[in-house]
Amino acid sequence: MTDITIRGAGIFGLSIAWACVQRGAAVQIIDPHGAGAGSSGGIVGALAPHVPENWNPKKAFQLESLLMAEGFWAHVEATGGIPAGYARTGRLQPIADEAALALAQQRSTTAQQLWGDTATWSVIPTPDGDWQPHSPQGPLIFDTLSAHLHPRRACNALVAAIAANGVHVQTDAPDKGAVIWATGVAGLEHLTANHTRSMGAGVKGQAALLDFDAVGLPQLFAGGVHIIPHGDGTVAIGSTSEREYDDPTSTDAQLDDVAEKARAAVPALRDAPVIDRWAGVRPRARSRAPMLGGYPNRSGHFIANGGFKIGFGMAPKVAHVMADLVLDGRDEIPQGFRVEDNL
């Protein structure tokens, strides 16, 4: 059995641990703060695709990962018995003006070319009911690729699935075998301290949960706000994107503004009370893509970092390629995702 040490129990660390355990590796996971203690313990969980145009390796990688997600999370839930809150219910977006309508129609065609028969991007009439954003042009964009999960519960689901294979998150232990550093913002800061320019930084986000039952309905994106109907009868809204901040875990008036934007976009939420407020700092690599590969000048050490806003959507594919690299020596990391792309 191959020994693997994973430092960091956020979404990347836990997903890679799960993939390695499935391949028979002897894995230990180390995080002094416990599982999902950083930005992976959030509440929004939008798994939304990039727009289907100007295709590049990042968008292709994300497409593969989003298509892997249903099977990935179903296996996790079946093994550990804990729901991750995954649902692929699509996404509705408003159309602001004639130019946006023409662009949306054009993207419907490019989605057919780029996504094939796996998903659609279409312009649809406003559906019946009150669960949709106001669209100045009348019709809405609807894509069937978007999905969502509950980040905090998804981390708990992974912990349970990994524990069912005899592996538990530890607060401290010596390294054994290959070491994968999935340490989020702290890892980016350490990398930057040892290089001549920034390797990335933390970006704070604030989000809230509303008491509103929209179970099974599509997620919405309007006014720059993700609106996610979770399976427990709550709706998550978020988030801010703050490069400068004093307190990484406090919420403030910026979150109140997010709530107002969500209510303005979707009148059905106008009277929904806020029942939870959350803030955390997400790791953004300098390239803005996940940073994967060998650790510079440290043989046998690897990096999986920089999930930023798309970490949960990228996690199934990240786990797959990192397990390939570390266990089998097979390097399928695309250009733009490599550690050296950030040097």
C-alpha positions in Angstrom: 0.0 0.0 0.0 1.2 3.5 -0.8 1.5 5.9 2.1 -0.1 9.3 1.6 -0.2 12.2 4.0 -2.7 14.9 3.2 -2.3 18.2 5.1 -5.5 20.2 5.0 -9.1 18.9 5.5 -11.0 21.3 3.3 -12.8 20.2 0.1 -9.6 19.6 -1.9 -7.8 17.6 0.9 -10.9 15.5 1.7 -11.7 14.8 -1.9 -8.2 13.7 -2.7 -8.1 11.5 0.4 -11.4 9.9 -0.7 -9.9 9.2 -4.2 -6.7 7.8 -2.8 -8.5 5.6 -0.3 -10.7 4.2 -3.2 -7.5 3.2 -4.9 -6.1 1.3 -1.9 -3.7 3.9 -0.6 -2.9 4.1 3.2 -4.0 7.7 3.8 -3.7 10.0 6.8 -5.3 13.4 6.9 -3.9 16.1 9.2 -5.5 19.4 10.0 -5.0 21.2 13.3 -8.4 22.9 13.0 -10.4 19.9 11.9 -12.4 19.2 8.8 -14.1 22.0 6.9 -12.8 24.6 9.4 -11.9 27.2 6.7 -13.8 28.4 3.7 -14.9 24.9 2.9 -17.3 25.0 5.8 -19.5 27.6 4.1 -23.1 27.6 3.2 -23.6 28.6 -0.4 -22.4 25.7 -2.6 -23.2 26.9 -6.2 -21.7 24.4 -8.7 -22.2 26.6 -11.7 -20.4 26.4 -15.1 -18.4 29.1 -16.9 -20.3 30.5 -19.9 -20.0 28.2 -23.0 -17.7 30.3 -25.2 -14.0 31.1 -25.6 -13.2 27.5 -24.6 -10.0 26.8 -22.7 -8.5 24.1 -20.5 -10.0 25.6 -17.4 -13.6 25.4 -18.8 -13.0 21.9 -20.2 -11.7 20.7 -16.8 -14.7 22.2 -15.0 -17.1 20.7 -17.4 -15.7 17.2 -16.8 -15.8 17.8 -13.0 -19.4 19.0 -13.0 -20.4 15.9 -15.0 -18.5 13.7 -12.6 -20.2 15.3 -9.5 -23.4 13.3 -9.4 -21.6 9.9 -9.3 -18.9 11.2 -7.0 -21.3 12.5 -4.3 -23.7 9.5 -4.7 -20.8 7.2 -3.9 -19.7 9.4 -0.9 -23.2 9.4 0.5 -23.7 5.7 0.0 -20.5 4.9 1.8 -20.7 7.2 4.7 -24.5 7.5 5.1 -24.4 11.3 5.4 -26.1 13.5 2.8 -24.0 16.1 0.9 -27.0 18.1 -0.3 -26.1 17.6 -3.9 -28.8 18.3 -6.5 -28.6 19.1 -10.2 -31.6 21.3 -10.7 -30.2 23.8 -13.1 -30.0 27.6 -12.9 -32.1 30.6 -13.9 -30.6 34.0 -14.8 -32.3 37.2 -15.9 -31.6 38.9 -19.2 -30.9 42.6 -18.9 -31.3 44.1 -22.4 -31.4 43.3 -26.1 -27.6 42.8 -26.3 -27.7 40.3 -23.4 -30.6 38.5 -25.1 -28.6 38.1 -28.4 -25.6 36.9 -26.4 -27.7 34.4 -24.5 -29.1 33.0 -27.7 -25.6 32.8 -29.2 -24.4 30.9 -26.1 -27.3 28.4 -26.6 -25.7 27.4 -29.9 -22.1 27.3 -28.5 -23.3 25.2 -25.6 -24.6 22.6 -28.1 -21.1 22.5 -29.6 -19.1 22.5 -26.4 -21.3 20.6 -24.0 -22.8 18.2 -26.5 -25.8 16.2 -25.2 -24.6 16.4 -21.6 -26.5 19.7 -20.8 -28.2 22.6 -22.4 -28.1 26.4 -22.2 -31.3 27.9 -23.4 -33.5 31.0 -23.4 -37.0 30.2 -22.0 -40.2 32.1 -21.2 -40.7 33.1 -17.6 -42.1 30.1 -15.8 -45.2 30.1 -13.7 -44.9 30.7 -10.0 -42.8 33.2 -8.0 -39.4 31.4 -8.0 -37.5 33.3 -10.6 -35.6 36.6 -10.8 -37.1 39.6 -12.5 -35.9 39.7 -16.1 -36.1 43.1 -17.9 -36.3 41.3 -21.3 -39.0 38.9 -20.1 -37.4 35.5 -20.9 -34.7 33.9 -18.7 -31.5 31.9 -19.3 -31.8 28.3 -18.1 -28.9 25.9 -18.0 -29.2 22.3 -17.0 -25.5 21.9 -16.1 -25.6 23.9 -12.8 -26.0 22.0 -9.6 -25.5 22.8 -5.9 -24.7 21.2 -2.6 -24.3 22.3 1.0 -20.6 22.8 1.6 -20.5 22.1 5.3 -22.6 19.0 4.9 -20.6 17.9 1.9 -17.4 18.0 4.0 -19.1 16.0 6.7 -20.2 13.5 4.1 -16.7 13.0 2.9 -15.4 12.7 6.5 -18.0 9.9 7.1 -17.2 8.1 3.9 -13.4 8.2 4.6 -14.0 7.1 8.2 -15.9 4.1 6.8 -12.6 3.1 5.3 -10.8 3.5 8.6 -9.3 6.9 8.0 -9.9 9.8 10.4 -8.9 13.5 10.4 -6.1 14.0 12.9 -4.9 17.3 14.4 -1.2 16.4 14.2 1.0 13.5 13.1 4.4 13.0 11.4 4.4 12.8 7.6 4.3 9.3 6.0 5.0 8.8 2.3 4.1 11.4 -0.3 2.7 14.6 1.2 -0.1 16.6 -0.4 -0.4 20.2 0.8 -4.1 21.3 0.6 -3.8 24.0 3.2 -5.7 26.9 1.6 -4.9 30.5 2.4 -2.1 29.5 4.8 -0.5 27.4 2.1 -0.6 30.3 -0.4 1.0 32.6 2.2 3.8 30.1 2.8 4.4 29.7 -0.9 4.5 33.5 -1.4 7.0 33.9 1.5 9.4 31.6 -0.3 9.1 33.2 -3.8 9.8 36.6 -5.3 6.1 37.4 -6.1 2.7 36.5 -4.8 1.5 33.0 -5.4 -2.0 33.9 -4.4 -4.0 35.4 -1.6 -7.2 35.1 0.5 -10.4 36.7 -0.6 -13.1 37.0 2.1 -16.7 36.1 1.3 -19.8 36.6 3.4 -23.0 34.7 2.9 -26.4 34.1 4.7 -29.1 31.5 5.1 -32.7 32.5 4.7 -35.7 30.6 6.1 -37.5 29.9 2.8 -38.5 26.5 1.4 -37.6 26.2 -2.3 -36.6 22.5 -2.3 -36.1 21.0 -5.7 -36.3 24.3 -7.6 -33.4 25.7 -9.8 -30.7 27.9 -8.3 -30.8 31.6 -9.3 -28.1 34.0 -10.2 -29.2 37.7 -10.3 -27.8 41.0 -9.3 -24.4 39.3 -8.8 -25.8 37.1 -6.1 -26.1 33.3 -6.0 -29.4 32.1 -4.6 -29.3 28.4 -3.6 -32.4 26.4 -2.5 -31.0 23.8 -0.1 -32.7 20.5 0.6 -33.3 21.4 4.2 -35.8 24.1 3.5 -33.3 27.0 3.6 -32.0 29.3 0.9 -28.4 30.4 0.8 -27.4 33.7 -0.6 -23.9 35.0 -1.4 -21.4 36.2 -1.5 -19.2 39.2 -1.1 -15.7 39.3 -2.6 -13.4 41.3 -0.3 -9.6 41.5 -0.9 -9.2 43.8 2.0 -10.7 43.0 5.4 -9.9 43.3 9.1 -11.7 40.2 10.6 -11.8 37.1 8.4 -14.8 35.6 10.1 -17.1 38.6 10.9 -20.1 39.7 9.0 -21.1 43.3 8.4 -23.2 45.6 6.4 -21.8 44.2 3.1 -23.8 41.0 3.8 -26.9 43.1 4.4 -26.4 44.6 0.9 -26.2 41.0 -0.5 -29.5 40.2 1.2 -31.1 43.3 -0.2 -29.9 42.5 -3.7 -31.3 38.9 -3.4 -34.7 40.2 -2.2 -34.8 42.9 -4.9 -34.1 40.3 -7.6 -36.5 37.7 -6.2 -39.6 39.2 -4.5 -40.5 35.8 -3.1 -37.6 36.3 -0.7 -38.7 39.7 0.5 -40.0 38.5 3.9 -37.7 35.5 4.4 -35.8 36.0 7.7 -32.0 35.6 7.9 -31.3 32.6 10.2 -27.5 32.3 9.8 -24.7 34.5 8.8 -21.2 33.2 7.7 -17.9 34.6 6.6 -14.6 33.0 5.6 -11.5 33.5 3.4 -11.2 31.6 0.2 -7.8 30.8 -1.4 -7.3 32.3 -4.8 -4.1 31.4 -6.7 -2.4 34.0 -8.7 -3.5 32.3 -12.0 -7.1 32.2 -10.6 -7.3 28.5 -11.5 -6.7 25.7 -9.0 -2.9 25.2 -8.4 -2.0 21.5 -8.8 1.3 19.6 -9.0 4.7 19.1 -7.5 5.8 21.3 -4.6 8.8 23.4 -5.8 12.1 22.1 -4.6 10.5 19.5 -2.3 10.7 16.0 -3.7 7.7 13.8 -2.8 5.6 16.8 -1.9 2.6 18.1 -3.9 0.2 21.0 -3.9 -3.6 21.2 -4.3 -4.7 24.7 -3.6 -6.6 27.7 -5.0 -10.1 26.5 -5.2 -11.4 30.0 -4.6 -15.1 30.2 -5.7 -15.2 27.0 -7.7 -13.4 24.6 -5.4 -16.4 22.3 -4.8 -17.3 22.2 -8.5 -13.7 21.3 -9.4 -13.2 18.8 -6.5 -14.2 15.5 -8.2 -11.8 16.1 -11.1 -9.0 17.6 -8.9 -9.2 14.5 -6.7 -8.9 12.3 -9.8 -5.9 14.0 -11.3 -4.1 14.3 -8.0 -4.5 10.6 -7.2 -3.3 9.8 -10.8 -0.2 12.0 -10.2 0.7 10.9 -6.7 -0.2 7.2 -6.9 0.6 6.4 -10.5 2.9 9.1 -11.7 0.5 10.0 -14.4 0.4 13.8 -15.0 -2.9 15.0 -16.6 -2.9 18.5 -15.1 -3.8 21.0 -17.8 -1.9 24.1 -18.7 -2.9 26.9 -16.5 -3.4 24.7 -13.4 0.2 23.8 -12.8 2.1 25.2 -9.8 4.7 26.6 -12.2 2.0 28.7 -13.9 2.0 30.8 -10.7 5.7 31.2 -10.3 
